[in-house]
Amino acid sequence: MIPSRAALVLALAASFGGVKPLIAAPGDSTATLYALITPPAGLQVGCQPPCLCPLVSTPTYGSFTLVPAGSDPLYTYYTVDRFIASFNNGPGAVAITGSGTYRVGGEVALLQQLTLDLSIQGQPLEHFDSGLQPFRVPFPRIDISCAVHGFYCLDSVLVVVAAPVNPAGTGNPPAAAAGLLAVQPNPFRGRTTIEFTLARAATVDLAILDLAGRRVRTLAAGSFASAGPQGLAWDGLGDDGRTAAAGVYWVELRWPGGTDRRRFVKLD
């Protein structure tokens, strides 16, 4: 915990007015520069439920960069770099600095998680963690809260509400050179689309498998596909013409030189 944190926040809160956001300098060309949206972005210090002590909420102004850091079948990962926020409008009055990680994805529902290691007013680093949370706004906008002690009783909570400075920037998950991109919708009823991309035109095999690896439906077998993103629909039927049971399935894509799999969920 930061010593006398509530007193610090109260003192700084009195100095607002005409605050300008601190903008981190863009670095890596693949990074997306984000600016905090204030309000509601801010730092909350005090009691979370079930405790009843006062909760002090202070607006924060600032920025950070989001840098693609890879992906797996479930999540796309980013590095949060140069997180810089200010409590007041004094020149160079940076109150919160640090870095962290952000991930988006999930097996059943679209989820997000933000972790930040931050120093407040030069104090030792504290670890803020949102845990996995559902999306509140469409990505690439971000709206998520992180806590030091799991949002319980006396805690420090950072509310991160931010948007890309350049809406046409690289805030979307990076496109893969080749492989599966998404199953949309997921979970689904009735019909879903398997999205994939290829670096160059090639023949592909695309199949739906059960969790045991048994083939349920062949969507493509040695079929020609052009380069770039594209998709094939699955109507929920098996190769035998019967409706596949509700449950978790794999979609498997094979192309010359590669294979990719992704899990998704079919509902009744």
Secondary structure by P-SEA (a helix, b strand, c coil): cccaaaaaaaaaaaaccbbbbbbcccccccbbbbbbcccccccccccccccccbbbbbbbbbcbbbbbccccccbbbbbbcccccccccccccccccccbbbbbbcccccbbbbbbbcccccccbbbbbbccccccccccccccccccccccccbbbbbbbbbbccccccccccccccccccccccccccbbbbbbcccccccccccccccccccccccccccccccccccccccccccccccccbbbbbbbbbcccbbbbbbbcccc
